[in-house]
Amino acid sequence: MRPPELTEDEIVAFLDECLEVESSFVNNEIPAAAIKQLPRPQQDFILNLINRVADTNIELAYQLACGAVRALKEMDQPMVEEWAMTAADDYDRKGLFPAMSVIRDLDNFIHTAHERAYGSLLEDQIGVLLPFVHGLAGRKLKLEAADSTYTDTETIFLPPVLAIFSDEKQNFLLYKATVAHHWAQIQFGTFRADLTRLPEDQLIKFCALETVRLDARIQHELPGLYRQMLSLQRNFEDTQPSQYNAELFRLLGDANASVKTTIDLLDKVPYSECPGTRIYQGTINPQAVAATMAKRIFREKALFKVALSEIAEEMTAAQDLTKADEKEPAKFKIRDRDETTKIRRDAIQLEFAGNLVAPPAHVKQLMRSIIVDFGEIPPEYLVAADPGEYDLTVADRTLSPKDLWQGTYHEEGAQLYNEWNFKRQHYHKNWCVLREIEVEPAYDSFVADTLEKYSRLLRSLRNTFELMRGEDKLLKKQPHGDDIDIDALVEAYADVKSGMEMNNRLFTKMHKEERNVAVIFMVDMSGSTKGWINKAERESLILLAEVLEVLQDRYAIYGFSSMTRKRCELFRIKAFDDPYDTETKARISNIQPQDYTRMGVFIRHVIRHFSEVEASTKLMITLSDGKPDDYDTYRGEYGVEDTRQALFEARRDGIHSFCITIDEKARDYLPHMYGAANYTVIDDVASLPFKVSDIYRRLTT
Amino acid sequence: MMKSKALKPEEHYIKEEPYYQPVGEEIQVFETAYKQQLPVLLKGPTGCGKTRFMEHMAWKLQRPLITVSCHDDLTASDLVGRFLITSGETTWIDGPLASAVRHGAICYLDEIVEARKDTTVVIHPLADDRRILPMEKVGELLEATPEFCLAISYNPGYQSVMKDLKQSTRQRFVALEFDYPNAELEAEIIINETGVNADTARQLVKFAHMTRDLKGSGLDEGASTRLLVHAAKLMHDDISPVVACQTAIAQAITDDHDMLAAMSELSSSLF
C-alpha cells in the first residue's frame, strides 16, 4: 500500500532540518505549501533532491524547493534531476550566482532542454572524434571546446554542444564534418598562404571559396564523408545554392588547385557569386594560425635537423665513411618513390649518401607535420644541424610536470579524474587534476643504515620468502605430459587385462607453479607523516623491496600527496619496469612528507596503471596514517565515501586492495572503506617495518 | 558428396603456386639460405604474409611444409615425439619436427616465442652447423638431410619482456624482416586475392593506413594485409564496404567501443 501524502507540517519540518533554518532563516512554508499538493512519490523525489543539493549550498536548495513544483509540471523526473545537478555542478565550478541563475531561469533550461536531449556533446563524442581525426593522416591534432569553431593548425576548436538538428546522430555527423573540414584546411594547405593581411570582407570571401576547394579535395579523398557532408547541408537548408557558378567550381575543384588558386580568385569573383556558407565551415582565425605556426615551424626545423644529424652520425659510424665528409654538415635528399607528383604519406623517403634511411617513428611524425605545413620538406631542412646549432632545450619544451606549477593552475599535461560526491550521489566529472612526478634520488646512507639495522630480520625474511617461490612440481597421472608415468601405466595395463576400461592419464608432467602477482604500494606522503612515521614507511619499503626481489613478484611503489583537487601529485618511486637499483633505493630514501591525502584520485590512477599489466593477482597496498583528507572539502564522510567508491571501482577491475595504517581510530572507518578483512592497524609505529613484509606474505600465499 | 582429404604432413607437397608478391629480395635470400643449409627467422607483424611466404617457398623448392603453431603449452616432446601404447606395446611416434628432419621437409615453427622456453632449446642443435636432432627418449641422434630446412617466425611488435626471443636462439638464424607492403603493392595483392576493383582496393589500403596510424594511440596493432583481404572478399560478394570494414577489420583489432565507432566513421568517410 502506498504511504499517505506528507502533510504541510511534516514537509516544513523536513525542510527546516535540511535547510538549517536556525541559521539560514528561510521561510519554508511557501515551498511546503506547493509540495503538499503533490502525490507521495513526487514528494519523496523532490525532498530527496532538495536534501542532496542542500549539501552543496543551502540557498541553492531553497531556490530549488521553491521552483521544483513548477519544474515537475514542465519536465519529467530525470530532467528535473538533471536541472538540479546542473545547478549544483555550476556552483562547484563557477560559484553561487551562475548556479542560482540556472535554478531561477527555469524557462531557459526547458528551452535548451532539447539541446541536452538531442544535442551532441563534445565531451561525450571526443572519444570517437579524436581517433577519427588521428586516423585521417597528417599531424596528430587535438580537439578542444571553445566558443567559436576554428583551428590554429594544432588544435581544432569546437562548440561544446551541437544541437542544430533535432536528431543526435545528425548532430554528431555535424561534429564529424566540422572536424574533417578543419583537418582538410590543415592537410590541404589552406594556411600555406599568409592570411593575416586579408581584410575582414576578403577573409569571408576567402573562407567561402576555400571551402569549395576543400570540399572537392574531400570528395576525392573521402567520398563517403563528402556524401554525408552534402546530406547534412541539404537537411539544413532545403534550397540549393541559387547562384551556381560552374566555372568557379571547375577551377577550385581541380586536383591541382591550391590555396593560391583561391587567393587569385578573390578579386575576380564578386561577393554575390560566392557560394553560401556551409554549416561545417566555421571560421578562420589567421592570427591564431600565424602564432602557432611560427612557433611550430621554428621548433620542428630544429628538431628535424638535430634528428638528421643523429641519423647521419649513426650511419657514418656504421659505414665508416671517409673522414673528408666530416667538416661539412651532412646533406640528405628526398627520394620520391615514383613519378607521382603528389606527395603521399608513404611515397616520401629520406636518402643519405646514396642509401635509403629508415627514420624512427618520431622523425616520421615530424616529417609529416613539416610536409603538412609546406607541401614538401624544404631543402634547407635537409642539412643536418651543426653540433650546438640548436639548443634543443629551448626548441623542445616538452612540458615537465614541475614547470607547469610555475604558472597558475594549468591542466595541460595532467590527467583528469572523476570524484564521487556521496551526498549528491553523482560523480564530479574530470574533477581532480593529477600529475605523475618523479622523486629525486637522494644518495645518502639511509638504505645502508636500514639494511644494517634490520640485518637479522632481513635474513629470516629472505628465508621465509624463498620458500614461497614457485618450485617445479612433478604432476602424476596426466592426460598429456613429458614422460610416461610407469606406475599409472602398470595400473592401466592391469586394468585392461582384467577387462576394465583403460585410463588415459598415463603421463607425468613438470609443472612450474608461477607466482603471477603484480602489486602496487601506495605510500602516504601527507604532511602528517613527518618525522618517525615517514622514517618507518621508508624502512618498511626497503625491507619489502629486498624480499620482493627474492620473490620476483612485479611491484611498483608510488607516493601520493595532494593540495586541493587541482593539485594531486603522484610521486613515482619505482614503476613496474624499473629495476631495484641504487637509484630506486635513493628515491625511497628521499620520500618526504608533502601536503594532504586525497585518496580517491590516486586509487583511480593506480587502476589505470594496473590496466597496463597482465597478472592473475593484482594487489594494491596502501600505507597510511589517517583518514582521507584534503585542504578543501575533502574531509570526513565525503573523503571516506569517495575513497570507498574508488576502491569499489578497483574491485570491479579485479584489483584487491589492502590498507596498512597506524591510525588507532582507523577501526571506525577502514572496515567501511576496505571491507572487514582488508586492513591492518599497527599500533606501534616502530614495528611497521617488521609487520609489513609479514602482512605481504600472508596476503599472497 | 563433399569429402576432405586426409594427408600426412610430410607427404603434402604444394602443387599450385601460392600467390606471393615479393617486397624485396626475400625469395632469393631464402633460396640461398636453403642451399647453404642455414635456418631462417621471419619477423614481422601478424598478417603481413609470413606464412604465405613459407608456402610459396615450399612450392618453389618442392618440399613438404610442416607448420607447427607454437603455444605456451608446447613441450619438447610435442615437437620431437613420444612413446604411445598400441596393442600392449610402446611404440615411438615422431613429432612434427622429427618427422620433418626424417623426410627432408621444411619445418616452420610459427610464433616461436609463444612456446615454452625449454622447448626453443630443442631446436638449437638443429639450427647450427651440426644439424642434428637429439632424441633423448629413444637414445638416438637424428641427422638432417640436406633437404631439411628449419624456419621460425616471431612478431617483435609484442614488446613483452616475457615474450622475447633469447639471443642464443636468434643468433643462429638468417633473419628476414617482413612488413606491410607499400600502398600500391598492397592494393595489387588485394586485387589478386579477391578480385575487387582497383578503386576499392586503394580505399581499403588507405583505411589500413589510417588504422596503422592509430597504433599506439588506442590500437595495439593496425589492420594487417590479411584483414584487408578478408574485408575485400566480403565486399566482393556485395557486403557494403562500411559493414565489411567494421566486421572484418575493426572488430578484429579492437574491442574498445569508442575506437570501433571512430573506425566506423573513418570507413564511412572513405567509401
Interface residues (C-beta under 8 A of the other chain):
Chain A: G127 V128 L129 L130 P131 F132 H134 G135 L136 A137 K140 K176 A180 L222 P223 G224 L225 Q228 R337 R344 R345 D346 A347 G481 D482 D483 I484 L489 Y493 V496 L506 D577
Chain B: T75 A76 S77 F83 I85 G88 T90 V161 N182 A183 H209 M210 T211 D213 L214 S217 G218 P241 V242 D258 M259 A261 A262 M263 E265 L266 S267 S268 S269 L270 F271
